[in-house]
Amino acid sequence: MKKTVTFLICALLLFSCGRKEVTIEEQVLINKIQTPENLNIFYNSMTNLTVQVIYETGAEPYTGKTLRDKYYWQLLEDNLQSIFTSRNQTVALTVPKTLTEMTEIPSDQKTTWTAEEIVAKAEAVGNPKSETTHARFVILFLNGHFKNGEDVATNVIGLNVTGTTVIAIFKDVVKEMANLQGEQIAKFGEQSTLVHEMGHALGLVNNGVPLSSSHHDSEHGAHCTNPECVMYWQNEGGKDFMQFLQKIMQSGDTVLYGQECIDDFKKYKP
């Protein structure tokens, strides 16, 4: 039986002359939420979670440290830790912080990627499957842009293919953000996108992990109604996203999930 996959797409508006404001783009193509099998691993039997980062030549992730002397990739780890701490769930996290801990692969010289091609690429580079006690996520940093049908989405930073542990970041869009908004914004934008897409992969919002309160913005897909939460739909595009990133930079706060989403994780029992 053919499976259906929902593609949750994080879209970013890049400000330049002649562009209209674009918010979230979401295409329901075929598995509606994260699978019960994966959720059972994440929140029941898992004791280890590993993030594997694979990047094409020319699509290197930002690494290094912030002005507060913390690794940029610590932001993703801190948010993952906040989830399991809230659940009193002991999970050993492995999140790479430096480029030497990540894997470079030759560029496919592709200018566009469909969701099917992204999943196939993850499998081709050896995306390991999650086991009962060990969840494994793969993040692909790719050259080019996301393609949905005949449309090329030049403003989509990243996506998670629902029902999988595969996330893709389109580095061309991040580079354009750096050109328009500055490299510091782009570095935090890249990490914020990763936190957002990991949220979807882990079951937010109402994407497999049930709601503990009424905060699902169903009009905009699997997103949160709290504008201070990274899962809020307008924090993915336009001026709101830039303001959100500036707050992160100024405050030094590392946990980007709102309390409503944290409570969803805390109260979930698969």
KEVOZA-208097 format. One record per residue (C-alpha): residue number from 1; residue in three letters; x, y, z. Coordinates in Angstrom, 3 decimals, padded with zeros to 6 digits, always signed. Example, Ala and Ser with C-alpha at 12.3 -4.5 7.8 and 13.67 -1.06 7.14 Angstrom:
// KEVOZA-208097
n, res, xx, yy, zz
1, Ala, +012.300, -004.500, +007.800 .
2, Ser, +013.670, -001.060, +007.140 .
//
This chain:
// KEVOZA-208097
n, res, xx, yy, zz
1, Met, +000.000, +000.000, +000.000 .
2, Lys, +001.390, +003.372, -000.959 .
3, Lys, +002.235, +005.620, +001.977 .
4, Thr, +001.353, +009.260, +002.139 .
5, Val, +003.953, +011.788, +003.239 .
6, Thr, +003.352, +015.283, +004.542 .
7, Phe, +006.097, +017.766, +003.823 .
8, Leu, +006.391, +020.501, +006.418 .
9, Ile, +008.315, +023.373, +004.907 .
10, Cys, +009.971, +026.190, +006.799 .
11, Ala, +009.804, +029.219, +004.502 .
12, Leu, +011.806, +032.381, +004.998 .
13, Leu, +011.143, +035.701, +003.331 .
14, Leu, +014.338, +037.358, +002.215 .
15, Phe, +013.925, +041.099, +001.890 .
16, Ser, +014.813, +042.495, -001.505 .
17, Cys, +013.276, +044.799, -004.059 .
18, Gly, +010.257, +043.434, -005.849 .
19, Arg, +009.585, +040.524, -003.500 .
20, Lys, +006.294, +040.105, -001.759 .
21, Glu, +006.045, +038.847, +001.791 .
22, Val, +005.878, +035.078, +001.922 .
23, Thr, +004.878, +033.128, +004.990 .
24, Ile, +004.744, +029.405, +005.609 .
25, Glu, +004.365, +027.079, +002.660 .
26, Glu, +002.948, +023.668, +003.412 .
27, Gln, +002.124, +020.912, +000.985 .
28, Val, +000.260, +017.780, +002.025 .
29, Leu, +001.320, +015.187, -000.498 .
30, Ile, +000.767, +011.834, +001.045 .
31, Asn, +001.885, +010.106, +006.295 .
32, Lys, +000.110, +012.810, +008.156 .
33, Ile, +002.006, +012.823, +011.422 .
34, Gln, +005.146, +011.373, +012.915 .
35, Thr, +004.711, +007.612, +013.088 .
36, Pro, +003.643, +005.852, +016.312 .
37, Glu, +006.696, +003.602, +015.925 .
38, Asn, +009.098, +006.559, +016.001 .
39, Leu, +007.194, +008.322, +018.790 .
40, Asn, +007.366, +005.186, +020.934 .
41, Ile, +011.143, +005.153, +020.510 .
42, Phe, +011.529, +008.881, +021.218 .
43, Tyr, +009.422, +008.986, +024.373 .
44, Asn, +009.441, +005.478, +025.754 .
45, Ser, +012.449, +003.254, +025.090 .
46, Met, +015.138, +005.664, +023.847 .
47, Thr, +018.258, +006.266, +025.930 .
48, Asn, +020.417, +007.776, +023.145 .
49, Leu, +019.699, +010.336, +020.437 .
50, Thr, +022.257, +011.001, +017.720 .
51, Val, +022.207, +013.832, +015.192 .
52, Gln, +024.272, +013.118, +012.083 .
53, Val, +025.132, +016.091, +009.858 .
54, Ile, +026.060, +015.497, +006.219 .
55, Tyr, +026.846, +018.397, +003.898 .
56, Glu, +027.588, +018.803, +000.216 .
57, Thr, +030.790, +020.570, -000.764 .
58, Gly, +029.839, +024.228, -000.959 .
59, Ala, +026.959, +023.839, +001.518 .
60, Glu, +028.952, +023.771, +004.746 .
61, Pro, +026.932, +024.449, +007.914 .
62, Tyr, +027.878, +027.393, +010.091 .
63, Thr, +030.010, +026.264, +012.999 .
64, Gly, +032.214, +028.021, +015.520 .
65, Lys, +031.145, +030.003, +018.570 .
66, Thr, +028.834, +032.918, +019.319 .
67, Leu, +029.915, +036.162, +020.950 .
68, Arg, +028.873, +034.516, +024.237 .
69, Asp, +031.524, +031.835, +023.628 .
70, Lys, +029.009, +029.053, +022.984 .
71, Tyr, +028.965, +026.811, +019.953 .
72, Tyr, +026.168, +027.701, +017.536 .
73, Trp, +025.159, +024.030, +017.496 .
74, Gln, +024.727, +024.149, +021.264 .
75, Leu, +021.431, +025.903, +020.532 .
76, Leu, +020.017, +022.749, +018.951 .
77, Glu, +021.356, +020.556, +021.750 .
78, Asp, +019.949, +022.848, +024.467 .
79, Asn, +016.496, +022.662, +022.916 .
80, Leu, +016.644, +018.892, +022.617 .
81, Gln, +017.771, +018.709, +026.241 .
82, Ser, +014.867, +020.933, +027.342 .
83, Ile, +012.417, +018.385, +025.929 .
84, Phe, +013.766, +015.381, +027.784 .
85, Thr, +014.525, +017.284, +030.989 .
86, Ser, +010.859, +018.316, +031.112 .
87, Arg, +009.913, +014.629, +030.918 .
88, Asn, +012.474, +013.479, +033.494 .
89, Gln, +013.714, +011.259, +030.694 .
90, Thr, +017.434, +010.488, +030.685 .
91, Val, +018.741, +010.663, +027.124 .
92, Ala, +022.381, +010.887, +026.063 .
93, Leu, +022.555, +013.428, +023.225 .
94, Thr, +025.153, +013.430, +020.465 .
95, Val, +025.069, +016.679, +018.477 .
96, Pro, +028.135, +017.683, +016.431 .
97, Lys, +029.541, +021.152, +017.148 .
98, Thr, +032.444, +021.459, +014.711 .
99, Leu, +032.859, +020.817, +011.013 .
100, Thr, +035.309, +017.982, +011.717 .
101, Glu, +032.476, +016.107, +013.464 .
102, Met, +030.307, +016.395, +010.347 .
103, Thr, +030.584, +014.512, +007.065 .
104, Glu, +031.346, +016.155, +003.722 .
105, Ile, +030.125, +014.541, +000.514 .
106, Pro, +030.656, +015.614, -003.114 .
107, Ser, +028.037, +017.961, -004.491 .
108, Asp, +025.456, +016.422, -006.779 .
109, Gln, +025.490, +019.713, -008.728 .
110, Lys, +021.716, +019.853, -008.395 .
111, Thr, +019.878, +023.181, -008.412 .
112, Thr, +016.608, +021.746, -007.057 .
113, Trp, +015.531, +018.945, -004.734 .
114, Thr, +012.172, +017.256, -004.360 .
115, Ala, +011.200, +015.690, -001.045 .
116, Glu, +011.486, +012.245, -002.615 .
117, Glu, +015.036, +013.042, -003.773 .
118, Ile, +015.950, +014.245, -000.281 .
119, Val, +014.783, +010.998, +001.322 .
120, Ala, +016.607, +008.990, -001.362 .
121, Lys, +019.788, +011.005, -000.762 .
122, Ala, +019.601, +010.371, +002.986 .
123, Glu, +019.318, +006.662, +002.309 .
124, Ala, +022.140, +006.739, -000.234 .
125, Val, +024.602, +008.345, +002.198 .
126, Gly, +023.832, +005.726, +004.818 .
127, Asn, +021.120, +007.231, +006.997 .
128, Pro, +021.068, +004.769, +009.911 .
129, Lys, +017.693, +003.590, +011.135 .
130, Ser, +016.512, +004.250, +014.671 .
131, Glu, +016.546, +001.319, +017.050 .
132, Thr, +014.572, +000.617, +020.220 .
133, Thr, +016.958, +002.498, +022.504 .
134, His, +018.687, +004.741, +019.967 .
135, Ala, +017.039, +007.404, +017.784 .
136, Arg, +019.071, +008.699, +014.865 .
137, Phe, +018.358, +011.878, +012.905 .
138, Val, +020.141, +012.939, +009.733 .
139, Ile, +020.428, +016.580, +008.672 .
140, Leu, +021.414, +017.159, +005.047 .
141, Phe, +022.901, +020.517, +004.032 .
142, Leu, +022.289, +020.803, +000.307 .
143, Asn, +023.094, +023.228, -002.488 .
144, Gly, +020.101, +024.476, -004.455 .
145, His, +016.438, +024.932, -003.552 .
146, Phe, +013.361, +022.908, -002.710 .
147, Lys, +011.121, +021.926, -005.608 .
148, Asn, +007.456, +021.072, -005.146 .
149, Gly, +005.912, +019.867, -008.366 .
150, Glu, +006.772, +022.453, -010.988 .
151, Asp, +007.398, +025.208, -008.440 .
152, Val, +010.872, +026.053, -007.134 .
153, Ala, +010.641, +027.543, -003.638 .
154, Thr, +013.602, +029.909, -003.503 .
155, Asn, +012.664, +031.088, +000.007 .
156, Val, +012.466, +027.718, +001.788 .
157, Ile, +015.325, +027.287, +004.272 .
158, Gly, +014.569, +023.779, +005.453 .
159, Leu, +012.085, +020.961, +005.789 .
160, Asn, +011.365, +017.777, +007.678 .
161, Val, +009.684, +014.912, +005.892 .
162, Thr, +006.972, +013.876, +008.335 .
163, Gly, +007.153, +010.264, +009.451 .
164, Thr, +010.933, +010.250, +009.015 .
165, Thr, +013.991, +011.488, +010.888 .
166, Val, +015.302, +013.312, +007.801 .
167, Ile, +015.785, +017.097, +007.762 .
168, Ala, +017.171, +019.161, +004.884 .
169, Ile, +018.666, +022.658, +004.919 .
170, Phe, +019.005, +024.526, +001.621 .
171, Lys, +022.247, +026.435, +001.982 .
172, Asp, +021.643, +028.710, -001.022 .
173, Val, +018.776, +030.325, +000.911 .
174, Val, +020.899, +030.699, +004.047 .
175, Lys, +023.642, +032.343, +001.996 .
176, Glu, +021.151, +034.823, +000.554 .
177, Met, +019.957, +035.595, +004.073 .
178, Ala, +023.569, +036.321, +005.025 .
179, Asn, +023.951, +038.650, +002.042 .
180, Leu, +020.768, +040.557, +002.882 .
181, Gln, +020.696, +040.479, +006.679 .
182, Gly, +024.279, +039.772, +007.722 .
183, Glu, +026.110, +036.605, +008.627 .
184, Gln, +025.262, +036.770, +012.337 .
185, Ile, +021.519, +036.724, +011.584 .
186, Ala, +022.057, +033.891, +009.109 .
187, Lys, +023.923, +031.783, +011.686 .
188, Phe, +021.091, +032.069, +014.197 .
189, Gly, +018.536, +031.666, +011.407 .
190, Glu, +020.117, +028.369, +010.399 .
191, Gln, +020.008, +027.081, +013.983 .
192, Ser, +016.466, +028.346, +014.608 .
193, Thr, +015.319, +026.493, +011.499 .
194, Leu, +016.954, +023.299, +012.775 .
195, Val, +015.203, +023.654, +016.147 .
196, His, +011.900, +024.235, +014.354 .
197, Glu, +012.248, +021.252, +012.031 .
198, Met, +013.395, +019.004, +014.885 .
199, Gly, +010.225, +020.103, +016.670 .
200, His, +008.154, +018.808, +013.759 .
201, Ala, +010.186, +015.586, +013.591 .
202, Leu, +009.617, +015.038, +017.324 .
203, Gly, +005.854, +015.491, +016.975 .
204, Leu, +005.066, +019.224, +017.286 .
205, Val, +002.550, +020.817, +017.017 .
206, Asn, -000.156, +018.157, +017.282 .
207, Asn, +002.003, +016.308, +014.767 .
208, Gly, +001.894, +013.043, +016.695 .
209, Val, +002.426, +014.429, +020.203 .
210, Pro, -001.075, +015.388, +021.473 .
211, Leu, -001.872, +018.864, +022.739 .
212, Ser, -001.833, +019.503, +026.492 .
213, Ser, -003.539, +022.872, +025.956 .
214, Ser, -005.203, +024.761, +023.123 .
215, His, -002.262, +026.208, +021.190 .
216, His, -002.427, +024.475, +017.784 .
217, Asp, -002.683, +026.979, +014.951 .
218, Ser, -004.378, +024.476, +012.651 .
219, Glu, -004.952, +027.145, +009.993 .
220, His, -001.205, +027.149, +009.386 .
221, Gly, -000.463, +023.461, +009.818 .
222, Ala, +001.534, +021.960, +012.677 .
223, His, +002.311, +025.279, +014.331 .
224, Cys, +001.880, +027.087, +017.655 .
225, Thr, -000.286, +030.111, +018.466 .
226, Asn, +002.359, +031.519, +020.854 .
227, Pro, +004.372, +034.200, +018.995 .
228, Glu, +007.284, +033.721, +021.430 .
229, Cys, +007.655, +030.065, +020.424 .
230, Val, +009.928, +028.863, +017.623 .
231, Met, +006.984, +026.775, +016.371 .
232, Tyr, +004.872, +029.904, +015.717 .
233, Trp, +004.232, +030.060, +011.983 .
234, Gln, +005.205, +033.717, +011.487 .
235, Asn, +008.578, +033.045, +013.079 .
236, Glu, +009.393, +031.250, +009.835 .
237, Gly, +009.132, +034.141, +007.451 .
238, Gly, +009.409, +037.872, +006.967 .
239, Lys, +009.943, +040.615, +009.485 .
240, Asp, +008.632, +038.510, +012.387 .
241, Phe, +011.381, +035.959, +011.831 .
242, Met, +014.071, +038.649, +011.869 .
243, Gln, +012.670, +040.099, +015.101 .
244, Phe, +012.581, +036.619, +016.635 .
245, Leu, +016.239, +036.054, +015.738 .
246, Gln, +017.256, +039.439, +017.130 .
247, Lys, +015.593, +038.554, +020.462 .
248, Ile, +017.609, +035.331, +020.608 .
249, Met, +020.840, +037.195, +019.941 .
250, Gln, +020.141, +039.913, +022.486 .
251, Ser, +018.725, +037.812, +025.319 .
252, Gly, +021.062, +034.855, +025.174 .
253, Asp, +018.107, +032.553, +025.859 .
254, Thr, +018.737, +029.191, +024.291 .
255, Val, +015.407, +027.382, +024.728 .
256, Leu, +013.225, +028.441, +021.799 .
257, Tyr, +010.206, +026.212, +022.408 .
258, Gly, +007.344, +027.946, +024.193 .
259, Gln, +005.971, +026.606, +027.461 .
260, Glu, +002.913, +025.199, +025.697 .
261, Cys, +005.086, +022.997, +023.477 .
262, Ile, +007.285, +021.984, +026.398 .
263, Asp, +004.121, +020.968, +028.285 .
264, Asp, +003.043, +018.845, +025.310 .
265, Phe, +006.308, +016.930, +025.532 .
266, Lys, +006.140, +016.745, +029.319 .
267, Lys, +002.653, +015.240, +029.459 .
268, Tyr, +002.901, +012.907, +026.476 .
269, Lys, +002.688, +009.198, +027.218 .
270, Pro, +002.962, +006.979, +024.122 .
//
